[in-house]
């Protein structure tokens, strides 16, 4: 498959395994796979994302390039404790 859909791939995992999972996702992205990831770990997910969508109460609150969202003060306030 060229599209991989993942729901909370880091849920319940130790930090070591979270790193392994996201390292593998980076490899898959570089290999040309399209990844659709739903993830509460906003820092890791947005760093990986070409495009991200930030939901609040089930509604799309913000969208844009992953690194741009990661730097957005509103995203930091909502999800990263900034």
C-alpha positions as CSV (number, residue, x, y, z in Angstrom):
1,X,0.0,0.0,0.0
2,X,1.1,3.6,-0.6
3,X,-1.3,5.0,2.0
4,X,-0.8,4.2,5.7
5,X,-3.4,5.3,8.2
6,X,-2.5,5.2,11.9
7,X,-4.6,6.1,14.9
8,X,-2.5,7.1,18.0
9,X,0.5,5.0,17.1
10,X,2.4,6.2,20.3
11,X,-0.5,5.6,22.7
12,X,0.7,3.8,25.8
13,X,4.2,3.3,24.6
14,X,7.4,4.1,26.5
15,X,9.5,7.0,25.2
16,X,12.0,4.6,23.6
17,X,9.3,2.9,21.5
18,X,7.7,6.2,20.6
19,X,11.0,7.3,19.1
20,X,11.3,4.0,17.2
21,X,7.8,4.4,15.8
22,X,8.4,8.0,14.7
23,X,11.8,7.0,13.2
24,X,10.0,4.4,11.2
25,X,7.4,6.9,10.0
26,X,10.1,9.2,8.8
27,X,11.7,6.3,6.9
28,X,8.3,5.5,5.3
29,X,7.7,9.1,4.4
30,X,11.1,9.3,2.7
31,X,10.3,6.1,0.8
32,X,7.3,7.8,-0.7
33,X,4.4,6.5,1.5
34,X,1.5,8.8,2.2
35,X,0.9,8.8,6.0
36,X,-2.4,9.8,7.6
37,X,-1.7,10.0,11.4
38,X,-4.1,10.9,14.2
39,X,-1.9,11.5,17.2
40,X,-2.1,13.3,20.6
41,X,1.7,13.8,20.6
42,X,1.4,17.1,18.7
43,X,5.2,17.8,18.8
44,X,6.2,14.5,17.2
45,X,3.3,14.4,14.7
46,X,3.6,18.0,13.5
47,X,7.4,17.7,13.1
48,X,6.7,14.8,10.7
49,X,3.7,16.3,8.9
50,X,3.7,18.1,5.5
51,X,0.2,19.2,6.4
52,X,-1.5,19.2,9.7
53,X,-5.0,19.8,11.1
54,X,-5.5,20.7,14.7
55,X,-8.9,19.8,16.1
56,X,-10.6,21.2,19.2
57,X,-13.8,19.5,20.4
58,X,-14.0,17.6,17.2
59,X,-13.8,20.6,14.9
60,X,-11.0,21.8,12.7
61,X,-9.4,24.7,14.5
62,X,-6.2,25.3,12.5
63,X,-4.6,23.8,9.5
64,X,-1.3,24.3,7.6
65,X,2.2,23.0,7.1
66,X,3.2,20.8,10.1
67,X,6.3,22.9,11.0
68,X,4.3,26.1,10.7
69,X,1.6,24.7,13.1
70,X,4.3,23.6,15.4
71,X,5.6,27.2,15.6
72,X,2.1,28.7,15.9
73,X,1.5,30.3,19.3
74,X,-2.1,29.2,19.4
75,X,-1.1,25.5,18.8
76,X,1.5,25.8,21.6
77,X,-1.1,27.2,23.9
78,X,-3.7,24.6,23.1
79,X,-1.6,21.5,22.9
80,X,2.0,22.0,24.0
81,X,1.3,23.9,27.2
82,X,2.9,27.1,25.9
